[in-house]
Amino acid sequence: MIHHVTAGTDGATLALFDPAALPPDFDSRFAEDPVGLAGALQNEGRFWFGGTGGDGSYQFTIAEDEPPPTAPAGAVPTEIFRHDNFQIPSGKLFIAGMEYAANDPMQGSDCTPKGGLSAFAMGRSVEVRPGVHRLVVTQLEYDEDERSAVVGSVLPPGRRVTRGLHQMLLVICYLLAFVLGGIGGLAFVIALLGKLIQGLVGDPLFAVGWHAFPWFAGALLLAGALFAAAQALNRLGWHSLGE
C-alpha cells in the first residue's frame, strides 16, 4: 500500500498528522510552545512540519514497504525527511497549514483560526490504512513555467489566478490599508485634539466641523477591511496539488 500526496505553499509552514496520534492536551501545549511540541512529536513519528521559505511544494509518501522513487512530471525531488514508524492510528491523515494543527482540526482550537478547517479551505485529509507506516517527505523543485502549469491544471476555473497577480493584489491591499489607516488615523487624532482644545477654551467653532469625523471613521474601517482582505489573500496562497 503506497500513497503519494502532493501539497504546495506560497510561504506558509505545512503540517502532516493524524489527530488520533496527538496527545489529548495537544491544543493547550501547542498554544504555549508550538515549535517545541511539534519537534518532539515529529521525532516520535506523530507529526511532521516544514516550510519552503517561499513558493514550493512537498510530496508525502506513506508506505508499508520501501516506496519506489517517483515524482510528478517536471519536478525534481529532494528527500528532506524520513520516519520508518510514523503513527496513523485512525487512518485519517491531515495536511494543512501548521496554524490549523489541533486535536480536532476541522473545528479548530483557541490558538487556530476561528472555525478551523471547516471555516477555511486551507488543508484536507487523506484516508490511508490505519497503522504504523514509513513516511518519506520530498521537496519538489519546478521551474516557474512548470509550476504555473501544474497549479493552473488543478485549481477550479474561478481560482486560476497566477501567482504574480496574487502577489500584486496582496501588495495593493496592504499598501492601501496602511496608507488609509495612517492618514485616517492621524487626521482623526489631530481633529479630535483640536475639538477638545476648542471645547476647553470655549471656542464657538467647537460646534462646527464635526461632519468630517464620519469620513475619518470610514477611512479607518476601509483600512481594516483591506488589511483583512490582504490577510485572507495571504492564507489563500496555500494550495493542494492533488494525489
C-alpha beads as a LAMMPS data file, in Angstrom:
LAMMPS data file: protein, C-alpha beads

243 atoms
242 bonds

1 atom types
1 bond types

-500.0 500.0 xlo xhi
-500.0 500.0 ylo yhi
-500.0 500.0 zlo zhi

Masses

1 110.0

Atoms # bond

1 1 1 0.000 0.000 0.000
2 1 1 1.522 3.303 -1.140
3 1 1 0.054 6.812 -1.098
4 1 1 1.662 9.770 -2.835
5 1 1 0.214 13.129 -1.757
6 1 1 1.490 16.458 -3.051
7 1 1 0.843 19.838 -1.453
8 1 1 2.196 23.329 -2.036
9 1 1 2.605 26.608 -0.200
10 1 1 3.464 30.228 -1.009
11 1 1 5.485 30.523 2.191
12 1 1 3.413 29.006 4.994
13 1 1 4.538 26.138 7.221
14 1 1 2.774 22.868 6.417
15 1 1 1.906 20.131 8.903
16 1 1 1.086 16.444 8.402
17 1 1 -0.567 14.477 11.211
18 1 1 -3.303 12.100 12.323
19 1 1 -5.270 13.841 15.129
20 1 1 -5.624 10.464 16.856
21 1 1 -1.823 10.326 17.197
22 1 1 -1.663 13.633 19.066
23 1 1 -1.657 13.786 22.890
24 1 1 -5.037 14.686 24.484
25 1 1 -3.634 18.008 25.750
26 1 1 -2.115 18.930 22.375
27 1 1 -4.206 22.122 21.997
28 1 1 -3.132 23.688 25.302
29 1 1 0.514 22.647 24.922
30 1 1 0.629 23.805 21.293
31 1 1 -0.591 27.263 22.348
32 1 1 2.342 27.563 24.781
33 1 1 5.183 26.095 22.689
34 1 1 4.133 25.158 19.122
35 1 1 7.612 24.599 17.682
36 1 1 8.931 22.699 20.686
37 1 1 5.907 20.396 20.842
38 1 1 5.817 19.861 17.072
39 1 1 9.519 18.997 17.061
40 1 1 9.116 16.469 19.885
41 1 1 6.133 14.807 18.198
42 1 1 7.985 14.760 14.875
43 1 1 10.836 12.824 16.487
44 1 1 8.264 10.357 17.835
45 1 1 6.700 9.894 14.390
46 1 1 3.387 11.503 15.319
47 1 1 3.674 14.837 13.483
48 1 1 5.617 16.424 10.641
49 1 1 6.043 20.117 9.879
50 1 1 8.144 22.159 7.497
51 1 1 8.183 25.249 5.318
52 1 1 9.727 26.007 1.968
53 1 1 10.616 29.599 2.837
54 1 1 8.709 30.690 -0.261
55 1 1 6.696 29.246 -3.105
56 1 1 7.281 25.496 -3.052
57 1 1 5.816 22.002 -2.975
58 1 1 6.193 18.802 -0.994
59 1 1 5.394 15.206 -1.806
60 1 1 4.414 12.916 1.074
61 1 1 4.821 9.188 0.516
62 1 1 3.119 6.891 3.032
63 1 1 4.035 3.251 2.526
64 1 1 4.122 -0.119 4.298
65 1 1 7.175 -1.140 2.256
66 1 1 10.033 0.774 0.656
67 1 1 8.367 3.270 -1.713
68 1 1 9.595 3.404 -5.295
69 1 1 11.224 6.684 -6.362
70 1 1 8.557 8.740 -8.097
71 1 1 7.676 12.393 -8.564
72 1 1 5.213 14.442 -10.632
73 1 1 6.275 15.170 -14.197
74 1 1 8.610 18.149 -14.421
75 1 1 9.575 18.057 -10.738
76 1 1 12.991 17.357 -9.215
77 1 1 12.541 15.642 -5.793
78 1 1 14.885 16.065 -2.821
79 1 1 14.261 13.873 0.216
80 1 1 14.186 16.003 3.395
81 1 1 12.570 13.725 5.984
82 1 1 12.051 10.028 6.620
83 1 1 10.483 8.180 9.528
84 1 1 10.010 4.401 9.452
85 1 1 7.378 4.341 12.220
86 1 1 5.020 7.209 11.510
87 1 1 1.816 6.870 13.566
88 1 1 -1.531 6.974 11.722
89 1 1 -3.839 5.164 14.187
90 1 1 -7.176 6.371 12.785
91 1 1 -6.203 6.244 9.110
92 1 1 -7.173 9.909 8.629
93 1 1 -4.127 11.991 7.758
94 1 1 -4.441 15.785 7.684
95 1 1 -2.264 18.063 5.542
96 1 1 -2.733 21.743 6.368
97 1 1 -1.057 24.946 7.408
98 1 1 0.619 24.412 10.774
99 1 1 -1.611 27.095 12.299
100 1 1 -4.541 24.674 11.884
101 1 1 -2.937 21.848 13.892
102 1 1 -5.327 20.766 16.662
103 1 1 -6.878 17.747 18.322
104 1 1 -9.878 18.484 16.080
105 1 1 -8.505 20.382 13.055
106 1 1 -11.945 20.655 11.439
107 1 1 -13.299 22.686 14.374
108 1 1 -10.008 24.204 15.487
109 1 1 -8.967 25.380 18.943
110 1 1 -8.298 28.618 20.812
111 1 1 -4.964 29.021 19.006
112 1 1 -6.144 28.240 15.439
113 1 1 -8.087 30.496 13.067
114 1 1 -11.685 30.518 14.334
115 1 1 -13.665 27.615 12.925
116 1 1 -10.614 25.587 11.875
117 1 1 -10.586 23.838 8.521
118 1 1 -14.398 23.842 8.461
119 1 1 -14.265 27.621 8.008
120 1 1 -11.098 27.887 5.900
121 1 1 -10.188 25.692 2.922
122 1 1 -6.538 25.636 3.952
123 1 1 -5.991 21.893 4.134
124 1 1 -7.503 18.486 3.581
125 1 1 -7.483 14.931 4.876
126 1 1 -6.385 11.721 3.191
127 1 1 -7.683 8.252 4.064
128 1 1 -4.985 5.600 4.490
129 1 1 -4.854 2.213 6.181
130 1 1 -4.651 2.718 9.976
131 1 1 -1.351 1.684 11.493
132 1 1 2.361 2.465 11.515
133 1 1 3.862 3.420 8.165
134 1 1 7.038 4.663 6.570
135 1 1 6.778 8.391 5.805
136 1 1 9.076 9.966 3.231
137 1 1 8.855 13.715 2.598
138 1 1 10.470 15.114 -0.533
139 1 1 10.667 18.728 -1.604
140 1 1 9.747 19.239 -5.246
141 1 1 11.538 21.793 -7.378
142 1 1 9.832 23.169 -10.505
143 1 1 10.814 25.963 -12.821
144 1 1 8.280 28.795 -12.860
145 1 1 6.595 27.741 -16.131
146 1 1 6.133 24.140 -14.964
147 1 1 4.771 25.264 -11.579
148 1 1 2.223 27.572 -13.196
149 1 1 1.073 24.753 -15.467
150 1 1 0.678 22.333 -12.538
151 1 1 -1.178 24.793 -10.310
152 1 1 -3.402 26.008 -13.167
153 1 1 -4.368 22.461 -14.127
154 1 1 -5.720 21.510 -10.697
155 1 1 -7.429 24.655 -9.449
156 1 1 -11.099 25.275 -10.326
157 1 1 -11.554 27.871 -13.107
158 1 1 -12.667 30.525 -10.615
159 1 1 -9.408 30.215 -8.670
160 1 1 -6.932 30.049 -11.541
161 1 1 -5.171 33.232 -10.514
162 1 1 -1.496 33.385 -11.358
163 1 1 0.995 33.789 -8.569
164 1 1 2.056 37.158 -9.991
165 1 1 -1.494 38.530 -9.860
166 1 1 -1.939 37.083 -6.378
167 1 1 1.196 38.869 -5.154
168 1 1 0.178 42.115 -6.847
169 1 1 -3.256 42.078 -5.187
170 1 1 -1.623 41.300 -1.866
171 1 1 0.759 44.270 -2.121
172 1 1 -2.024 46.639 -3.232
173 1 1 -4.301 45.628 -0.339
174 1 1 -1.543 46.003 2.262
175 1 1 -0.379 49.328 0.796
176 1 1 -3.859 50.856 0.689
177 1 1 -4.594 49.562 4.182
178 1 1 -1.500 51.202 5.664
179 1 1 -1.930 54.455 3.728
180 1 1 -5.613 54.847 4.600
181 1 1 -5.051 53.698 8.169
182 1 1 -2.114 56.037 8.659
183 1 1 -3.686 59.132 7.085
184 1 1 -7.149 58.483 8.510
185 1 1 -5.841 57.710 11.971
186 1 1 -3.562 60.755 12.063
187 1 1 -6.296 63.075 10.797
188 1 1 -8.763 61.665 13.338
189 1 1 -6.368 62.208 16.259
190 1 1 -5.427 65.753 15.182
191 1 1 -9.063 66.727 14.603
192 1 1 -10.161 65.255 17.921
193 1 1 -7.402 67.054 19.822
194 1 1 -8.394 70.268 18.097
195 1 1 -12.011 69.848 19.139
196 1 1 -11.018 69.070 22.725
197 1 1 -8.943 72.240 22.906
198 1 1 -11.809 74.263 21.389
199 1 1 -14.186 72.800 23.950
200 1 1 -11.870 73.579 26.861
201 1 1 -11.347 77.228 25.864
202 1 1 -14.981 77.782 24.893
203 1 1 -14.248 78.442 21.229
204 1 1 -17.531 78.865 19.273
205 1 1 -16.004 76.797 16.435
206 1 1 -16.354 73.761 18.718
207 1 1 -19.933 73.301 17.481
208 1 1 -18.982 73.067 13.801
209 1 1 -16.796 70.795 11.732
210 1 1 -17.955 67.505 13.236
211 1 1 -19.153 66.308 9.820
212 1 1 -15.553 65.309 8.981
213 1 1 -15.361 62.650 11.691
214 1 1 -17.545 60.059 9.881
215 1 1 -15.144 60.339 6.939
216 1 1 -12.182 59.642 9.226
217 1 1 -14.001 56.672 10.734
218 1 1 -14.872 55.413 7.250
219 1 1 -11.230 55.585 6.204
220 1 1 -10.221 53.568 9.259
221 1 1 -12.922 50.966 8.627
222 1 1 -11.889 50.667 4.976
223 1 1 -8.250 50.276 6.026
224 1 1 -9.274 47.476 8.378
225 1 1 -11.279 45.758 5.640
226 1 1 -8.351 45.984 3.199
227 1 1 -5.971 44.575 5.802
228 1 1 -8.369 41.677 6.453
229 1 1 -8.621 41.062 2.703
230 1 1 -4.815 41.018 2.430
231 1 1 -4.606 38.502 5.265
232 1 1 -7.191 36.309 3.532
233 1 1 -5.273 36.505 0.244
234 1 1 -2.094 35.605 2.056
235 1 1 -3.739 32.496 3.540
236 1 1 -5.146 31.513 0.161
237 1 1 -1.574 31.206 -1.081
238 1 1 -1.770 27.579 0.213
239 1 1 -2.988 25.207 -2.425
240 1 1 -3.242 21.460 -2.761
241 1 1 -1.757 19.941 -5.903
242 1 1 -3.625 16.614 -5.853
243 1 1 -2.711 12.990 -5.259

Bonds

1 1 1 2
2 1 2 3
3 1 3 4
4 1 4 5
5 1 5 6
6 1 6 7
7 1 7 8
8 1 8 9
9 1 9 10
10 1 10 11
11 1 11 12
12 1 12 13
13 1 13 14
14 1 14 15
15 1 15 16
16 1 16 17
17 1 17 18
18 1 18 19
19 1 19 20
20 1 20 21
21 1 21 22
22 1 22 23
23 1 23 24
24 1 24 25
25 1 25 26
26 1 26 27
27 1 27 28
28 1 28 29
29 1 29 30
30 1 30 31
31 1 31 32
32 1 32 33
33 1 33 34
34 1 34 35
35 1 35 36
36 1 36 37
37 1 37 38
38 1 38 39
39 1 39 40
40 1 40 41
41 1 41 42
42 1 42 43
43 1 43 44
44 1 44 45
45 1 45 46
46 1 46 47
47 1 47 48
48 1 48 49
49 1 49 50
50 1 50 51
51 1 51 52
52 1 52 53
53 1 53 54
54 1 54 55
55 1 55 56
56 1 56 57
57 1 57 58
58 1 58 59
59 1 59 60
60 1 60 61
61 1 61 62
62 1 62 63
63 1 63 64
64 1 64 65
65 1 65 66
66 1 66 67
67 1 67 68
68 1 68 69
69 1 69 70
70 1 70 71
71 1 71 72
72 1 72 73
73 1 73 74
74 1 74 75
75 1 75 76
76 1 76 77
77 1 77 78
78 1 78 79
79 1 79 80
80 1 80 81
81 1 81 82
82 1 82 83
83 1 83 84
84 1 84 85
85 1 85 86
86 1 86 87
87 1 87 88
88 1 88 89
89 1 89 90
90 1 90 91
91 1 91 92
92 1 92 93
93 1 93 94
94 1 94 95
95 1 95 96
96 1 96 97
97 1 97 98
98 1 98 99
99 1 99 100
100 1 100 101
101 1 101 102
102 1 102 103
103 1 103 104
104 1 104 105
105 1 105 106
106 1 106 107
107 1 107 108
108 1 108 109
109 1 109 110
110 1 110 111
111 1 111 112
112 1 112 113
113 1 113 114
114 1 114 115
115 1 115 116
116 1 116 117
117 1 117 118
118 1 118 119
119 1 119 120
120 1 120 121
121 1 121 122
122 1 122 123
123 1 123 124
124 1 124 125
125 1 125 126
126 1 126 127
127 1 127 128
128 1 128 129
129 1 129 130
130 1 130 131
131 1 131 132
132 1 132 133
133 1 133 134
134 1 134 135
135 1 135 136
136 1 136 137
137 1 137 138
138 1 138 139
139 1 139 140
140 1 140 141
141 1 141 142
142 1 142 143
143 1 143 144
144 1 144 145
145 1 145 146
146 1 146 147
147 1 147 148
148 1 148 149
149 1 149 150
150 1 150 151
151 1 151 152
152 1 152 153
153 1 153 154
154 1 154 155
155 1 155 156
156 1 156 157
157 1 157 158
158 1 158 159
159 1 159 160
160 1 160 161
161 1 161 162
162 1 162 163
163 1 163 164
164 1 164 165
165 1 165 166
166 1 166 167
167 1 167 168
168 1 168 169
169 1 169 170
170 1 170 171
171 1 171 172
172 1 172 173
173 1 173 174
174 1 174 175
175 1 175 176
176 1 176 177
177 1 177 178
178 1 178 179
179 1 179 180
180 1 180 181
181 1 181 182
182 1 182 183
183 1 183 184
184 1 184 185
185 1 185 186
186 1 186 187
187 1 187 188
188 1 188 189
189 1 189 190
190 1 190 191
191 1 191 192
192 1 192 193
193 1 193 194
194 1 194 195
195 1 195 196
196 1 196 197
197 1 197 198
198 1 198 199
199 1 199 200
200 1 200 201
201 1 201 202
202 1 202 203
203 1 203 204
204 1 204 205
205 1 205 206
206 1 206 207
207 1 207 208
208 1 208 209
209 1 209 210
210 1 210 211
211 1 211 212
212 1 212 213
213 1 213 214
214 1 214 215
215 1 215 216
216 1 216 217
217 1 217 218
218 1 218 219
219 1 219 220
220 1 220 221
221 1 221 222
222 1 222 223
223 1 223 224
224 1 224 225
225 1 225 226
226 1 226 227
227 1 227 228
228 1 228 229
229 1 229 230
230 1 230 231
231 1 231 232
232 1 232 233
233 1 233 234
234 1 234 235
235 1 235 236
236 1 236 237
237 1 237 238
238 1 238 239
239 1 239 240
240 1 240 241
241 1 241 242
242 1 242 243
